[in-house]
Amino acid sequence: MTSVDFFSLFIYLYILSFLPAYLLRQEKQCVAVIEKAFLQAPSSLQHLKKQSLAKIYKYFIDRALEGYPSPEKGRATIGFLFNYIRYDSSALQQWRFCLIILLKSLIIVLFPPAISSKILSTLKKIF
């Protein structure tokens, strides 16, 4: 491995280590924007607030599961999943999706990154 490759890999892994914190910061900002927008929205549109929050949390679930697994990402994903279910009660009808996300998150939290990535790649073949 050349020094340039090693440096690129180091920078990539360094940036990935901040991803959970970045996602949590982005979550707070997005929720604040949605809350502010719906404070100004007419009452005829207020029913869309829960839908908007549910969709943003579903997006965060997807973002948190990207890339190399880490326990922080797993914990963040579990939080995003519970918020997604909180804002979209029909999410429980998608029980398979919720169960797969919860299973992936628990694997990421409970196992070291190298082992959890192997387990997740095996799960990807099954599901």
Secondary structure, 3 states (H helix, E strand, C coil): CCHHHHHHHHHHHHHHHCHHHHHHHHHHHHHHHHHHHHHHCCHHHCCHHHHHHHHHHHHHHHHHCCCCCCHHHHHHHHHHHHHHHHHCHHHHHHHHHHHHHHHHHHHHHHCCHHHHHHHHHHHHHHC
